[in-house]
Amino acid sequence: MAISGFIIGIVAILGTGFSFIVSDIGTFNPFGWFNWFNIPVAIFGLILSIAGILQNKQRGFASAGIILCGSSVIIGYLELLAGNKL
């Protein structure tokens, strides 16, 4: 579970960064919808990472997954609050 949470965290933070970069290029953001997909995926990865910590297996991957998924959720939510959506 720890490794899957870590991998989902990598995908989520890359998706958040991609959406943020594309929204800063122009005034129209065709990928603003991506946050609505990315935040639930990051929350799922956060749950898997927490389960990996509780199992006491591969704590490094689980900790990294918590950091990546948590930051992806926070940044994606802030983007939605700022109005970077369709």
N, CA, C and O atoms as CSV, one atom per row, in Angstrom:
chain,resi,resn,atom,element,x,y,z
A,1,MET,N,N,0.805,-1.187,0.000
A,1,MET,CA,C,0.000,0.000,0.000
A,1,MET,C,C,0.857,1.265,0.000
A,1,MET,O,O,0.476,2.283,-0.578
A,2,ALA,N,N,2.000,1.191,0.643
A,2,ALA,CA,C,2.852,2.375,0.738
A,2,ALA,C,C,3.383,2.775,-0.630
A,2,ALA,O,O,3.408,3.958,-0.971
A,3,ILE,N,N,3.809,1.789,-1.412
A,3,ILE,CA,C,4.358,2.096,-2.735
A,3,ILE,C,C,3.272,2.604,-3.669
A,3,ILE,O,O,3.510,3.523,-4.451
A,4,SER,N,N,2.082,2.016,-3.597
A,4,SER,CA,C,0.995,2.499,-4.461
A,4,SER,C,C,0.579,3.918,-4.073
A,4,SER,O,O,0.258,4.722,-4.949
A,5,GLY,N,N,0.580,4.239,-2.786
A,5,GLY,CA,C,0.298,5.608,-2.368
A,5,GLY,C,C,1.360,6.581,-2.852
A,5,GLY,O,O,1.057,7.713,-3.228
A,6,PHE,N,N,2.615,6.124,-2.840
A,6,PHE,CA,C,3.716,6.949,-3.335
A,6,PHE,C,C,3.587,7.202,-4.835
A,6,PHE,O,O,3.782,8.329,-5.289
A,7,ILE,N,N,3.264,6.176,-5.601
A,7,ILE,CA,C,3.114,6.317,-7.054
A,7,ILE,C,C,1.927,7.223,-7.387
A,7,ILE,O,O,2.025,8.074,-8.271
A,8,ILE,N,N,0.820,7.046,-6.692
A,8,ILE,CA,C,-0.329,7.924,-6.903
A,8,ILE,C,C,0.034,9.355,-6.537
A,8,ILE,O,O,-0.416,10.296,-7.190
A,9,GLY,N,N,0.846,9.526,-5.492
A,9,GLY,CA,C,1.292,10.857,-5.097
A,9,GLY,C,C,2.120,11.530,-6.182
A,9,GLY,O,O,1.970,12.726,-6.432
A,10,ILE,N,N,2.996,10.761,-6.826
A,10,ILE,CA,C,3.798,11.316,-7.924
A,10,ILE,C,C,2.894,11.754,-9.071
A,10,ILE,O,O,3.050,12.850,-9.608
A,11,VAL,N,N,1.954,10.900,-9.441
A,11,VAL,CA,C,1.029,11.236,-10.529
A,11,VAL,C,C,0.192,12.452,-10.164
A,11,VAL,O,O,-0.039,13.322,-11.004
A,12,ALA,N,N,-0.264,12.520,-8.916
A,12,ALA,CA,C,-1.118,13.637,-8.488
A,12,ALA,C,C,-0.354,14.955,-8.484
A,12,ALA,O,O,-0.885,15.972,-8.930
A,13,ILE,N,N,0.873,14.957,-7.992
A,13,ILE,CA,C,1.616,16.214,-7.939
A,13,ILE,C,C,2.022,16.657,-9.340
A,13,ILE,O,O,2.078,17.856,-9.614
A,14,LEU,N,N,2.305,15.711,-10.230
A,14,LEU,CA,C,2.599,16.083,-11.614
A,14,LEU,C,C,1.362,16.661,-12.292
A,14,LEU,O,O,1.462,17.630,-13.044
A,15,GLY,N,N,0.205,16.077,-12.032
A,15,GLY,CA,C,-1.038,16.600,-12.600
A,15,GLY,C,C,-1.367,17.982,-12.072
A,15,GLY,O,O,-1.819,18.848,-12.822
A,16,THR,N,N,-1.142,18.192,-10.779
A,16,THR,CA,C,-1.387,19.512,-10.199
A,16,THR,C,C,-0.443,20.548,-10.783
A,16,THR,O,O,-0.853,21.661,-11.113
A,17,GLY,N,N,0.815,20.177,-10.907
A,17,GLY,CA,C,1.788,21.100,-11.498
A,17,GLY,C,C,1.472,21.410,-12.946
A,17,GLY,O,O,1.593,22.555,-13.381
A,18,PHE,N,N,1.065,20.388,-13.700
A,18,PHE,CA,C,0.705,20.592,-15.105
A,18,PHE,C,C,-0.474,21.539,-15.229
A,18,PHE,O,O,-0.462,22.452,-16.055
A,19,SER,N,N,-1.486,21.323,-14.412
A,19,SER,CA,C,-2.661,22.194,-14.457
A,19,SER,C,C,-2.305,23.617,-14.057
A,19,SER,O,O,-2.816,24.569,-14.646
A,20,PHE,N,N,-1.437,23.775,-13.066
A,20,PHE,CA,C,-1.037,25.097,-12.618
A,20,PHE,C,C,-0.217,25.822,-13.683
A,20,PHE,O,O,-0.424,27.013,-13.916
A,21,ILE,N,N,0.705,25.122,-14.326
A,21,ILE,CA,C,1.547,25.733,-15.360
A,21,ILE,C,C,0.708,26.136,-16.566
A,21,ILE,O,O,0.879,27.231,-17.101
A,22,VAL,N,N,-0.193,25.263,-16.998
A,22,VAL,CA,C,-1.027,25.570,-18.154
A,22,VAL,C,C,-1.953,26.743,-17.852
A,22,VAL,O,O,-2.231,27.552,-18.737
A,23,SER,N,N,-2.431,26.846,-16.618
A,23,SER,CA,C,-3.337,27.950,-16.286
A,23,SER,C,C,-2.603,29.284,-16.266
A,23,SER,O,O,-3.231,30.326,-16.456
A,24,ASP,N,N,-1.298,29.283,-16.043
A,24,ASP,CA,C,-0.534,30.528,-16.032
A,24,ASP,C,C,-0.098,30.962,-17.426
A,24,ASP,O,O,0.316,32.107,-17.604
A,25,ILE,N,N,-0.180,30.082,-18.415
A,25,ILE,CA,C,0.259,30.427,-19.767
A,25,ILE,C,C,-0.734,31.364,-20.436
A,25,ILE,O,O,-0.336,32.358,-21.043
A,26,GLY,N,N,-1.997,31.064,-20.335
A,26,GLY,CA,C,-3.006,31.886,-21.007
A,26,GLY,C,C,-4.160,32.210,-20.085
A,26,GLY,O,O,-4.211,31.761,-18.940
A,27,THR,N,N,-5.074,32.990,-20.599
A,27,THR,CA,C,-6.224,33.356,-19.778
A,27,THR,C,C,-7.275,32.253,-19.764
A,27,THR,O,O,-8.040,32.145,-18.806
A,28,PHE,N,N,-7.323,31.436,-20.806
A,28,PHE,CA,C,-8.276,30.321,-20.861
A,28,PHE,C,C,-7.552,29.052,-20.466
A,28,PHE,O,O,-6.538,28.703,-21.069
A,29,ASN,N,N,-8.050,28.369,-19.480
A,29,ASN,CA,C,-7.415,27.154,-18.986
A,29,ASN,C,C,-8.227,25.932,-19.408
A,29,ASN,O,O,-9.235,25.614,-18.777
A,30,PRO,N,N,-7.797,25.241,-20.475
A,30,PRO,CA,C,-8.546,24.066,-20.898
A,30,PRO,C,C,-8.365,22.878,-19.962
A,30,PRO,O,O,-9.092,21.892,-20.077
A,31,PHE,N,N,-7.419,22.950,-19.045
A,31,PHE,CA,C,-7.177,21.845,-18.132
A,31,PHE,C,C,-7.608,22.171,-16.704
A,31,PHE,O,O,-7.155,21.519,-15.763
A,32,GLY,N,N,-8.463,23.155,-16.532
A,32,GLY,CA,C,-8.964,23.499,-15.210
A,32,GLY,C,C,-9.802,22.382,-14.605
A,32,GLY,O,O,-9.866,22.248,-13.383
A,33,TRP,N,N,-10.433,21.596,-15.432
A,33,TRP,CA,C,-11.239,20.468,-14.964
A,33,TRP,C,C,-10.367,19.401,-14.317
A,33,TRP,O,O,-10.862,18.560,-13.566
A,34,PHE,N,N,-9.068,19.435,-14.605
A,34,PHE,CA,C,-8.193,18.368,-14.126
A,34,PHE,C,C,-8.114,18.339,-12.600
A,34,PHE,O,O,-7.897,17.277,-12.015
A,35,ASN,N,N,-8.286,19.481,-11.955
A,35,ASN,CA,C,-8.270,19.492,-10.491
A,35,ASN,C,C,-9.436,18.711,-9.908
A,35,ASN,O,O,-9.303,18.088,-8.855
A,36,TRP,N,N,-10.580,18.740,-10.586
A,36,TRP,CA,C,-11.735,17.979,-10.100
A,36,TRP,C,C,-11.483,16.476,-10.175
A,36,TRP,O,O,-12.086,15.714,-9.419
A,37,PHE,N,N,-10.610,16.043,-11.065
A,37,PHE,CA,C,-10.215,14.640,-11.159
A,37,PHE,C,C,-9.044,14.353,-10.227
A,37,PHE,O,O,-8.991,13.295,-9.599
A,38,ASN,N,N,-8.120,15.279,-10.137
A,38,ASN,CA,C,-6.868,15.068,-9.439
A,38,ASN,C,C,-7.039,15.026,-7.916
A,38,ASN,O,O,-6.374,14.233,-7.250
A,39,ILE,N,N,-7.892,15.841,-7.368
A,39,ILE,CA,C,-8.044,15.897,-5.914
A,39,ILE,C,C,-8.576,14.576,-5.340
A,39,ILE,O,O,-8.020,14.105,-4.349
A,40,PRO,N,N,-9.620,13.951,-5.904
A,40,PRO,CA,C,-10.042,12.653,-5.359
A,40,PRO,C,C,-8.977,11.560,-5.509
A,40,PRO,O,O,-8.853,10.695,-4.642
A,41,VAL,N,N,-8.216,11.597,-6.597
A,41,VAL,CA,C,-7.136,10.617,-6.770
A,41,VAL,C,C,-6.067,10.821,-5.700
A,41,VAL,O,O,-5.552,9.851,-5.142
A,42,ALA,N,N,-5.734,12.077,-5.414
A,42,ALA,CA,C,-4.740,12.370,-4.386
A,42,ALA,C,C,-5.248,11.970,-2.993
A,42,ALA,O,O,-4.469,11.506,-2.161
A,43,ILE,N,N,-6.534,12.147,-2.742
A,43,ILE,CA,C,-7.096,11.724,-1.457
A,43,ILE,C,C,-7.021,10.207,-1.320
A,43,ILE,O,O,-6.733,9.700,-0.236
A,44,PHE,N,N,-7.275,9.480,-2.402
A,44,PHE,CA,C,-7.149,8.023,-2.392
A,44,PHE,C,C,-5.701,7.619,-2.108
A,44,PHE,O,O,-5.453,6.707,-1.320
A,45,GLY,N,N,-4.752,8.294,-2.747
A,45,GLY,CA,C,-3.343,8.024,-2.488
A,45,GLY,C,C,-2.958,8.344,-1.057
A,45,GLY,O,O,-2.134,7.649,-0.463
A,46,LEU,N,N,-3.550,9.393,-0.499
A,46,LEU,CA,C,-3.301,9.754,0.897
A,46,LEU,C,C,-3.803,8.655,1.835
A,46,LEU,O,O,-3.139,8.321,2.816
A,47,ILE,N,N,-4.957,8.104,1.535
A,47,ILE,CA,C,-5.505,7.007,2.344
A,47,ILE,C,C,-4.599,5.784,2.261
A,47,ILE,O,O,-4.327,5.146,3.278
A,48,LEU,N,N,-4.129,5.452,1.062
A,48,LEU,CA,C,-3.229,4.310,0.916
A,48,LEU,C,C,-1.912,4.534,1.649
A,48,LEU,O,O,-1.366,3.603,2.242
A,49,SER,N,N,-1.405,5.748,1.613
A,49,SER,CA,C,-0.152,6.041,2.300
A,49,SER,C,C,-0.312,5.964,3.811
A,49,SER,O,O,0.578,5.473,4.505
A,50,ILE,N,N,-1.425,6.440,4.317
A,50,ILE,CA,C,-1.681,6.346,5.763
A,50,ILE,C,C,-1.816,4.882,6.172
A,50,ILE,O,O,-1.327,4.482,7.229
A,51,ALA,N,N,-2.480,4.082,5.333
A,51,ALA,CA,C,-2.579,2.648,5.622
A,51,ALA,C,C,-1.200,2.004,5.606
A,51,ALA,O,O,-0.930,1.105,6.403
A,52,GLY,N,N,-0.320,2.452,4.707
A,52,GLY,CA,C,1.046,1.926,4.668
A,52,GLY,C,C,1.829,2.278,5.917
A,52,GLY,O,O,2.625,1.468,6.392
A,53,ILE,N,N,1.623,3.466,6.457
A,53,ILE,CA,C,2.280,3.859,7.720
A,53,ILE,C,C,1.769,2.994,8.867
A,53,ILE,O,O,2.546,2.542,9.707
A,54,LEU,N,N,0.451,2.768,8.895
A,54,LEU,CA,C,-0.135,1.989,9.984
A,54,LEU,C,C,0.299,0.530,9.953
A,54,LEU,O,O,0.308,-0.134,10.989
A,55,GLN,N,N,0.659,0.025,8.777
A,55,GLN,CA,C,1.139,-1.352,8.663
A,55,GLN,C,C,2.619,-1.480,9.008
A,55,GLN,O,O,3.151,-2.587,9.084
A,56,ASN,N,N,3.283,-0.341,9.217
A,56,ASN,CA,C,4.708,-0.307,9.555
A,56,ASN,C,C,5.581,-0.959,8.500
A,56,ASN,O,O,6.617,-1.543,8.820
A,57,LYS,N,N,5.170,-0.862,7.247
A,57,LYS,CA,C,5.962,-1.394,6.153
A,57,LYS,C,C,6.347,-0.244,5.232
A,57,LYS,O,O,5.503,0.560,4.837
A,58,GLN,N,N,7.619,-0.178,4.900
A,58,GLN,CA,C,8.135,0.814,3.948
A,58,GLN,C,C,7.674,2.215,4.327
A,58,GLN,O,O,6.974,2.879,3.562
A,59,ARG,N,N,8.068,2.650,5.495
A,59,ARG,CA,C,7.621,3.941,6.006
A,59,ARG,C,C,8.120,5.108,5.157
A,59,ARG,O,O,7.478,6.157,5.107
A,60,GLY,N,N,9.260,4.929,4.490
A,60,GLY,CA,C,9.778,6.014,3.653
A,60,GLY,C,C,8.868,6.311,2.477
A,60,GLY,O,O,8.558,7.470,2.199
A,61,PHE,N,N,8.438,5.260,1.784
A,61,PHE,CA,C,7.520,5.449,0.663
A,61,PHE,C,C,6.182,6.005,1.137
A,61,PHE,O,O,5.590,6.867,0.486
A,62,ALA,N,N,5.713,5.503,2.278
A,62,ALA,CA,C,4.432,5.975,2.802
A,62,ALA,C,C,4.515,7.446,3.207
A,62,ALA,O,O,3.591,8.218,2.949
A,63,SER,N,N,5.607,7.827,3.832
A,63,SER,CA,C,5.775,9.229,4.227
A,63,SER,C,C,5.852,10.138,3.006
A,63,SER,O,O,5.252,11.213,2.985
A,64,ALA,N,N,6.586,9.704,1.998
A,64,ALA,CA,C,6.675,10.488,0.764
A,64,ALA,C,C,5.317,10.576,0.080
A,64,ALA,O,O,4.966,11.622,-0.466
A,65,GLY,N,N,4.559,9.503,0.103
A,65,GLY,CA,C,3.214,9.517,-0.478
A,65,GLY,C,C,2.295,10.473,0.245
A,65,GLY,O,O,1.492,11.158,-0.388
A,66,ILE,N,N,2.401,10.530,1.580
A,66,ILE,CA,C,1.583,11.467,2.353
A,66,ILE,C,C,1.945,12.902,1.997
A,66,ILE,O,O,1.063,13.744,1.827
A,67,ILE,N,N,3.231,13.182,1.884
A,67,ILE,CA,C,3.662,14.542,1.549
A,67,ILE,C,C,3.205,14.925,0.146
A,67,ILE,O,O,2.680,16.020,-0.053
A,68,LEU,N,N,3.401,14.026,-0.842
A,68,LEU,CA,C,3.033,14.329,-2.222
A,68,LEU,C,C,1.520,14.480,-2.379
A,68,LEU,O,O,1.044,15.447,-2.972
A,69,CYS,N,N,0.777,13.522,-1.846
A,69,CYS,CA,C,-0.686,13.574,-1.990
A,69,CYS,C,C,-1.281,14.737,-1.215
A,69,CYS,O,O,-2.190,15.411,-1.700
A,70,GLY,N,N,-0.774,14.973,-0.022
A,70,GLY,CA,C,-1.280,16.087,0.771
A,70,GLY,C,C,-1.027,17.426,0.104
A,70,GLY,O,O,-1.908,18.285,0.070
A,71,SER,N,N,0.178,17.605,-0.429
A,71,SER,CA,C,0.467,18.869,-1.110
A,71,SER,C,C,-0.341,19.009,-2.389
A,71,SER,O,O,-0.727,20.118,-2.758
A,72,SER,N,N,-0.602,17.895,-3.070
A,72,SER,CA,C,-1.414,17.948,-4.283
A,72,SER,C,C,-2.853,18.349,-3.964
A,72,SER,O,O,-3.463,19.121,-4.703
A,73,VAL,N,N,-3.388,17.830,-2.876
A,73,VAL,CA,C,-4.747,18.200,-2.470
A,73,VAL,C,C,-4.807,19.678,-2.099
A,73,VAL,O,O,-5.728,20.384,-2.510
A,74,ILE,N,N,-3.839,20.148,-1.330
A,74,ILE,CA,C,-3.839,21.547,-0.890
A,74,ILE,C,C,-3.663,22.491,-2.070
A,74,ILE,O,O,-4.404,23.466,-2.197
A,75,ILE,N,N,-2.692,22.215,-2.934
A,75,ILE,CA,C,-2.452,23.091,-4.088
A,75,ILE,C,C,-3.639,23.072,-5.045
A,75,ILE,O,O,-4.052,24.119,-5.545
A,76,GLY,N,N,-4.189,21.886,-5.301
A,76,GLY,CA,C,-5.357,21.796,-6.185
A,76,GLY,C,C,-6.554,22.540,-5.630
A,76,GLY,O,O,-7.284,23.197,-6.373
A,77,TYR,N,N,-6.760,22.439,-4.318
A,77,TYR,CA,C,-7.869,23.161,-3.696
A,77,TYR,C,C,-7.654,24.671,-3.782
A,77,TYR,O,O,-8.595,25.421,-4.043
A,78,LEU,N,N,-6.433,25.110,-3.567
A,78,LEU,CA,C,-6.138,26.547,-3.676
A,78,LEU,C,C,-6.321,27.042,-5.106
A,78,LEU,O,O,-6.773,28.168,-5.319
A,79,GLU,N,N,-5.973,26.208,-6.088
A,79,GLU,CA,C,-6.219,26.576,-7.481
A,79,GLU,C,C,-7.702,26.738,-7.758
A,79,GLU,O,O,-8.114,27.672,-8.446
A,80,LEU,N,N,-8.499,25.830,-7.222
A,80,LEU,CA,C,-9.948,25.937,-7.416
A,80,LEU,C,C,-10.502,27.174,-6.734
A,80,LEU,O,O,-11.384,27.841,-7.276
A,81,LEU,N,N,-9.992,27.486,-5.552
A,81,LEU,CA,C,-10.436,28.705,-4.872
A,81,LEU,C,C,-10.038,29.959,-5.629
A,81,LEU,O,O,-10.761,30.955,-5.613
A,82,ALA,N,N,-8.883,29.914,-6.294
A,82,ALA,CA,C,-8.395,31.074,-7.039
A,82,ALA,C,C,-9.148,31.260,-8.359
A,82,ALA,O,O,-9.034,32.308,-8.995
A,83,GLY,N,N,-9.907,30.260,-8.767
A,83,GLY,CA,C,-10.706,30.398,-9.969
A,83,GLY,C,C,-10.104,29.780,-11.202
A,83,GLY,O,O,-10.542,30.093,-12.310
A,84,ASN,N,N,-9.130,28.924,-11.065
A,84,ASN,CA,C,-8.539,28.254,-12.221
A,84,ASN,C,C,-9.354,27.030,-12.590
A,84,ASN,O,O,-8.889,25.899,-12.456
A,85,LYS,N,N,-10.551,27.258,-13.047
A,85,LYS,CA,C,-11.447,26.173,-13.430
A,85,LYS,C,C,-12.226,26.605,-14.659
A,85,LYS,O,O,-12.259,27.786,-15.007
A,86,LEU,N,N,-12.845,25.648,-15.303
A,86,LEU,CA,C,-13.618,25.957,-16.498
A,86,LEU,C,C,-14.900,26.691,-16.166
A,86,LEU,O,O,-15.670,27.027,-17.067
